Amino acid sequence: MTELDLAYQNCRRIAAQHGRTYFLATRLLGPERRPAVHALYAFARMVDDIVDDSAAPVRAEESAAQLDRIEYELRGRLARTGRAGAGSWPVSSPQDRILLAVSDTIRRYAIAPEHFWVFLDSMRMDIPGTPQFRAHYPTMAALRTYMRGSAAAIGLQLLPVLGTVVPVPEAEPAAAALGEAFQLTNFLRDIAEDLDRGRIYLPADELTAFGVDADLLVHCRKTGRTDPRVRRALSHLIAVNRDIYRTATPGIDLLTPRVRPGIRTAATLYSGILDQIERTDYTVFTRRAVVPRHRRLRVAAREFAAAQPLRRTYAS
């Protein structure tokens, strides 16, 4: 087994361990595409873990330096021509393995490297002490600037791997919107965790329209009770989130037929988190909304069954 094979295996383990919904959706993709999707997930997860580790002031400078090193090494790997160049860098750590796999994926599927630089720039916005750092976002436009790198870029990274039935640029707006929809769902689900880290990833002006400010959110976190004003604000933002899903989901039909069930499953399950938030009466300060395992499996099975006629049609 080659170093590259081992690198992809490592990425698969990371995806299976940390991205349950994401990993389940990839099972509906063709086996030839799964390693690339796992590599992209593992790269994003690695960077996210570094950013999460930056909460302590003593770690922030080191975290920023780590992102700089990752960008430097990834640029260096991509500057080498041919797949052999990806393996010419040393592989001595889990981080090296992820970089080996993701650089091979970028090269193999001709993914625009700019999507990775935009992603890393947004991640620097999460690290205290960097010029880009932000703990709060005054408007949805400001939050979308962050999500352009943290989420839309992920959709654009995935698009060449998934394949399209139209020219890639035609499918990019929907792919970017789906990444943004997933990210906003995360923000609504993870309000409590983000508050514990001193962050609010919801637009301040839209919260203010419902009488909600940072102090009220912190109070709800401390008491474990969702104030009626917060409940109304969350209801509004869930509606905004669902509108983004409505914009994004028609783009699934622009993907190659074989991958549509996997992406549709991911979209259904992620949007289902919004249903869970509502079902539990917006108790986001004391519990993390999770789609039950039986529903995840049922949705995946339904999409897989619906895909069988398409698979036979396109295989014949």
C-alpha positions, -999 to +999 in steps of 0.1 A: +000+000+000+014+034-010+017+065+011-011+080-009-034+050-002-026+054+035-033+091+034-068+085+019-075+058+044-066+083+072-091+108+057-118+082+056-113+075+093-116+111+101-148+115+081-164+084+096-155+095+132-165+132+130-190+137+102-218+112+107-243+128+085-217+138+059-201+103+060-235+086+055-242+108+025-209+098+009-219+062+011-244+070-017-217+082-040-197+060-063-167+044-046-144+062-070-155+096-056-156+088-019-118+091-012-117+126-027-148+137-006-132+122+025-100+141+018-118+174+014-137+168+047-105+158+065-088+190+054-116+212+065-118+193+098-081+197+104-083+234+099-114+237+121-097+218+149-068+242+148-092+272+149-111+257+178-078+253+197-071+291+193-097+302+220-070+304+246-049+336+240-017+317+244-027+294+216-040+320+191-007+330+177+004+294+173-029+286+156-025+314+131+010+302+124-003+267+118-027+280+092+001+299+075+022+267+074-007+247+060-013+272+032+025+274+025+028+236+023-004+232+002+007+258-022+041+241-024+026+207-031+003+221-058+032+239-074+048+205-082+037+191-116+022+157-120+009+134-093+044+123-084+050+158-071+024+154-045+044+126-029+077+143-030+071+161+003+078+143+035+049+124+052+057+122+089+025+133+106-013+130+103-013+166+090+011+156+062-012+127+052-042+150+049-022+175+028-010+146+006-045+134+000-061+168-005-033+180-029-038+148-049-076+154-049-072+190-061-049+180-089-069+149-100-102+168-102-088+202-113-103+220-083-095+257-083-070+263-055-085+297-049-114+280-030-088+268-004-072+302+000-106+318+005-115+291+030-083+297+050-089+334+050-123+329+066-108+306+092-084+333+102-115+354+110-120+329+139-085+333+154-082+361+180-053+385+173-053+381+136-063+413+115-093+394+102-107+383+136-144+388+143-164+375+172-197+390+162-213+399+128-233+431+125-253+421+094-263+391+073-240+406+046-211+405+069-219+370+080-222+359+043-187+373+037-174+349+063-196+320+050-182+326+015-150+311+027-162+289+055-191+273+036-196+283+000-160+275-008-166+240+005-194+235-020-172+248-048-144+225-038-168+195-040-184+204-073-157+191-097-155+159-076-192+153-078-194+162-115-221+181-134-243+177-164-238+214-173-206+235-174-193+238-139-197+276-137-235+271-142-237+248-112-215+270-089-242+294-075-263+265-062-233+247-049-222+278-030-257+283-017-260+248-004-227+252+015-241+284+030-273+267+040-254+239+058-233+265+076-262+286+088-279+254+101-247+248+121-248+283+135-284+279+146-278+245+162-245+255+179-255+288+195-246+276+230-212+262+221-203+294+202-214+316+231-191+295+254-163+305+230-173+342+230-187+340+194-221+348+179-225+337+143-259+353+138-265+387+123-269+413+150-292+436+131-317+408+125-316+398+162-321+434+172-353+435+152-367+410+177-353+427+208-324+403+211-288+413+219-256+395+230-265+400+267-298+383+263-282+353+245-257+350+273-285+351+298-304+323+280-272+303+280-267+307+318-303+300+327-309+273+301-342+290+291-350+304+257-365+338+260-396+344+238-378+371+219-350+347+211-375+321+201-391+346+176-356+355+163-347+319+158-379+312+140-372+341+116-336+329+110-348+293+104-371+307+077-342+325+062-322+293+063-349+273+046-351+299+018-314+293+011-321+256+009-349+263-016-324+283-037-298+256-035-317+223-039-326+227-076-289+227-082-287+191-072-303+182-105-273+199-122-250+172-107-243+139-124-272+115-117-252+090-096-242+116-070-276+133-066-290+108-040-260+114-017-262+152-019-300+152-016-297+130+015-272+155+030-295+184+022-326+166+037-308+155+068-291+189+075-324+208+069-339+183+093-318+198+121-340+229+117-371+207+122-355+193+154-348+228+167-385+237+163-397+203+176-378+208+208-392+244+212-359+261+204-341+247+235-307+253+218-291+265+250-294+232+267-294+206+240-278+201+206-304+193+179-296+160+162-315+141+135-323+107+150-303+078+137-334+059+125-344+090+104-309+093+089-309+057+078-345+059+065-337+090+044-305+075+030-324+042+022-352+061+004-328+081-017-308+050-026-339+031-036-351+061-057-317+062-074-317+026-087-337+032-119-314+061-127-284+039-120-297+013-144-306+038-171-272+055-171-254+021-169-271+007-199 
